[in-house]
Amino acid sequence: SGGEGGSSSSSSEPQTDTWLQEHRYRRAVGALQDRQQSFTAQLCGALQESRRLEEWREEMSRKMLGRYCTKLFQVETAVQSLANDGVKNLAGEQRHAGVSMVLTDLDALLRRRSEAGEEAAGDTSPGATASGAIEDWPALARLRGLSFAGRPPPSVLGRMAGPVQAPRRWYGTQVCMLVLTKDDWLHSFLLAPPKDAGKGGKSASSSSSRTNGVGAGAAEAPAPAGLESLEAEPHWSLYVPGTSIIAPVPGRARSFEIEEVKRGFFGIKSSRKELLQADTDEDFQRWTAALQMVRS
């Protein structure tokens, strides 16, 4: 593959790219799942804390009532009837130790089974305490079950993706993730360099690009899973049929240049040129073959 790729294609530029829309949606789904799981965990913790506080309130009420009633016989007879009521209530609490109307209603709500007939583990008696675990409460178990923790299936809208080197503004290079979609768009996402960047990081990038590329004789290959970790918006995007490609670039090993020329307002031309470098000769052949296949 050598020389200029020819003049720009005359095909009209589409209004949107399906892969990019799906990529934004996946990012939103991931953020929503994180917020949903955090809210579910906070709600379960709040219910457990509420039950512990209610147990503490019941215990403090019994202690206060007990202390009050044991000393009430020393006061005037004008409050004897109140003392009798207090003693009666205290006796009732002692006969039904551990049973509270508030806790009973709360336990009944949390231990209610679904209409499908879910079975809850643990003791379901009204006097059961919350010292077990959250799994003893079917209501919270169902709530946690409604929080989908899995990731969406991998996208099928990408042709290939992999890391390449791009020149910085003044000097040096930076790693970017290049994504070629089935809508013939080429997107570039900047990647933050790893802390242990070096020979190991470069070899890992090369192996990732080799496993996720499109061969010269292959029509298409699915893009790798895990692209949801990229930013929602690409650093730049080019519509490949409307570009020209130079591969290889004279004086630069494993490099190819892609340029897009547009006509703006009043017919004024504007161009964008990007220089990219593959890590290996094999990656260079795959990228150039895929881009030429899209342009043809």
Secondary structure, DSSP 4 states (H G I P E B T S, - for coil): --SB--SPP-PPPPS--HHHHHHHHHHHHHHHHHHHHHHHHHHHHHHHHHHHHHHHHHHHHHHHHHHHHHHGGGS-GGGHHHHHHHHHHHHHHHHTTT--HHHHHHHHHHTPPPTT-PPPPS--STT--TTS-GGG-HHHHHHHHHS--SPPPPPSSEEEEEEEEEE-SSSSEEEEEEEEETTSEEEEEE-PPPTT-SHHHHHHHHHHHHHT---TT-S--PPPTTGGGS-SS-SEEEEGGGEEEESSPTTSTTEEEEEEEEE-GGG-EEEEEEEEE-SSHHHHHHHHHHHHHHH-
